[in-house]
Amino acid sequence: MKWAGGKSRLLAELRKHAPAKMGTYAEPFCGGAALYFALASREKRPFERALLADKNGELVACYNAVKTRVDDVIEALRKYKYDRDMFYDIRDRDTRGMSDVERGARLIYLNKTCFNGLWRVNASGKFNVPFGRYKSPRILDEDALRAASAALEPAEIVHGDFTEVTKGLGRGDFAYFDPPYVPVSKTASFTSYASDRFDGAEQERLVAELHRLRARGVKAMLSNAYNEETQDLYREFATYVVDAPRSINSDPRKRQSISELIVTTWGKPVAERGKRA
């Protein structure tokens, strides 16, 4: 799926820093889970177990359905069409009482047909992205769904806070954090993947969790925006600046590369290691 802040275009940099072997792989803000799928799809997986989590309950339901009932998800998706009226009817439905299969198929459909593949909700948790204009979006991709189901086989997928996800990790485990970013400007804030907002206090809480994980011998890596605030937040960790293509913008001309920060709990703490392409 498309996902705001997805890391498919940064995989080369992320894999460069990820450990070659790990006991448990944990991703508390999984989103599109690009790094997880890249590692899980290897012929020999570098982890023994995996734990994926997100505060977006619809996404968690989708991944669980694809993992355990992929045939049912595929059948549910067959009824969907690229149609404006259908889109708004499906978008406005209340998912309470729906099965994971129904919720998962709905999310995939909306993701494939909404504007720019963007998932955004309002303060009440209601998905509010408008209909997108495409020539012929591929709503059902059976091969991709079956591949995702196989990749998710070793993962436990939960709906919860990042501290709950990481509390059982120990030496030899690895956690990758891709939280809602610190805004690069007052007009660039985007933290509405779920109804709970990820504000400055949450960013500070995340930094404290990195310190706890390092003390327990857990290797943790984090992505965030590159600006003065994040340089200060992560000054006690090793940091690396990378160029990241920006794909979520209403104006394609403004989809330019921006600088992002990769943080690791191992390595010499420095403010910057030089810009990497």
Secondary structure, 3 states (H helix, E strand, C coil): CCCCCCCHHHHHHHHHHCCCCEEEEEECCCCCCHHHHHHHCCCCCCEEEEEEEECCHHHHHHHHHHHHCHHHHHHHHCCCCCCHHHHHHHHCCCCCCCCHHHHHHHHHHHHHHEHHHCCCECCCCCECCCECCCCCCCCCCHHHHHHHHHHHCCEEEEECCHHHHHCCCCCCCEEEECCCCCCCCCCCCCCCCCCCCCCHHHHHHHHHHHHHHHHCCCEEEEEEECCHHHHHHCCCCEEEEEEEECCCCCCHHHCCEEEEEEEECCCCCECCCCEEC
